[in-house]
Amino acid sequence: MDQSIVQKIINEIEHYTPKAGVEHVGRVTSVGDGVVAIDGLSRAVMGEIIQFEETAGRPLSKGMEAAGALHGLVLNLEEDGVRATILGDSARVNEGMTVKSTGRILSVPSGDELLGRVVSALGEPLDGKGPFTKATMMPVERESYGVIDRKSVSVPLQTGIKAIDSMIPIGRGQRELIIGDRSTGKTTIAIDTIINQKNEPAEKRPICIYVAIGQKESKTARIAQQLTEAGAMPYTIIVDAPASTPAALQFLAPYAGVAMGEYFMDRGQDVLVIYDDLSKQATAYRQLSLLLRRPPGREAYPGDIFYLHSRLLERSACLSEEKGGGSLTALPIIETQDGDVATYIPTNVISITDGQIFLDSSLFNKGVRPAIDVGISVSRVGSAAQTKAMKSVAGTLRLVLAQFRELEAFMQFAQDLDKMTADRIESGRRMVEILKQRNGSPISVEKQVAVLYAADKKFFADVAITRVSEVEALLLEFVDGQYAKELAEIRKSGVMSEALKKKLDRALEEFRLAHGELFGSQPVASSK
Amino acid sequence: MDKAYAQALWRIIEDGANPRGAVKTLCQALGARGRLGLLPKIARAFSLLAARAEAKNVVVLKVARYADGKRALKEARELLKDSTIKTDDVKINIDENLIGGWRLEGRELLHDASYKRQLLDIYERVLEK
């Protein structure tokens, strides 16, 4: 045997002092579907961690073979005992087993060590890169910050998606719901937002936490791969509670994610947490509640389903300078059925959050991606965080699109259109094209401002609709190469000064001269 | 249904009712409702409740060898002096898996002073490091 191992064992024996005192215990009376009924444990508290004693009555060798301690979480306090959920393999628990009270509330590791890692809902590493040695334990359930500790949202969180940053801006510390049917691009928006944080300077870059709840493991693996390839993993943590894990872990995963985020927020850093998705968490909680024999309410959800989400999302905050000035932004995702946002869970989460981005499957099928329905998407606090430069170029965007959508419906049966209406339709069509964006390619805010400024100046008015995205890409390349200083100034100052506007006008003119073949014969309409 | 009847019967007896009289009344009530067939099931549920209640009150001192019993009881007495458990209530059992030392368990309390526990503690610490 290796001498160092022998020495370690000798050291441990020499320094070993047996645990003193009495432990409070209970006994398993029934077990099934991941839930145990326990007699005793009269001193247990809600949310306490309990430990199943698998070694009792078994020889030492069998005890050594046990794969780590098996824990449970107390969820019901009853007259003669407690009901708890098993945080692991329920096949290891049997009737009559002794259960110890630990006096600990569930907590998960957090810290810089977790960055770039994929962890379980209990904070255990899942990526095979070894255990955490310097992590700080954070309580999974914690009271959110009060009014005095908070300040208004004032700093933007750039998603890199033109349609969002211009019309539905998100501020750091805000809670913005992403809602839509399946396969409409909800996760894509979230992932692009994480990738876009690479454009932020390192000292202002938010720590990103992606919480996958009830997802397929292959999807989470793909996301991890995508983030790695985009160079976003060094500032990202992935918390994974796949569909194959017990309902208890799927219910806990968002709380674990926010607890990890709070570690950074408490240290004055900005954090972005994505919960993908809370509908699956609600389903897992419903399953758990029914097994715990809690009375079912509407759609069989338990009575505290609103509190499940409100206490999670209330932990998002923009802290005051006295509290370090950190922030925690939440992007919860909700999946709807057949575009119906008026069902139980979506309406609950809509009422808790500070706005929603609604993704429409019909827009998605028409090729409008991201398929954001601007009409019913809103950001209630984000506009306060939008930069002046963006405000100046995106002010009328919503109106243009709203008018276009209205006229688009009318256009289907109208024969002759007057010039003004036809112009509006053409302008709307081009705007829709400009707002289209491929997934995995977020654009920095200064480039967004440049493109939207050009659109505002009717720069794309005589470009064939099919070539708008091509012209846009070329324009961005041109501006990035020839006018990098101006772009940097937009980013730094956040303002579109008259001097900057003149320089951008010149850039547009130069581009037009250099790429005359892309533009039609129509003259450029004068600016407003 | 049988569990509810058994629980009700248990409560009545616990509150001081005469067991014979309580069972008689129960039989009459069941007969009046035409549910006398439930009686065997109620008896089974009642015996489970009784076993559960007894298990709650039992205090077991486990030792690896019979010879360790006396010394273990002496040490356990020191531990129990502040509790409501009397040493007369303690049953001694042999569990060879303990290797040595003793383990006292009952009335929601556990004190594990067995060698097996200590060896497992050392093993877990070495693994952690």
Interface residues (C-beta under 8 A of the other chain):
Chain A: I5 K8 I9 E12 I13 Y16 P18 K19 G21 V22 E23 H24 V25 G26 R27 T29 D39 G40 L41 S42 R43 T55 G57 R58 P59 L60 G63 M64 T98 K100
Chain B: R52 A55 K56 L79 D95 N97 I99 E105 E108 L109 L110 H111 D112 A113 K116 R117 Q118 L119 L120 D121 I122 Y123 R125 V126 K129
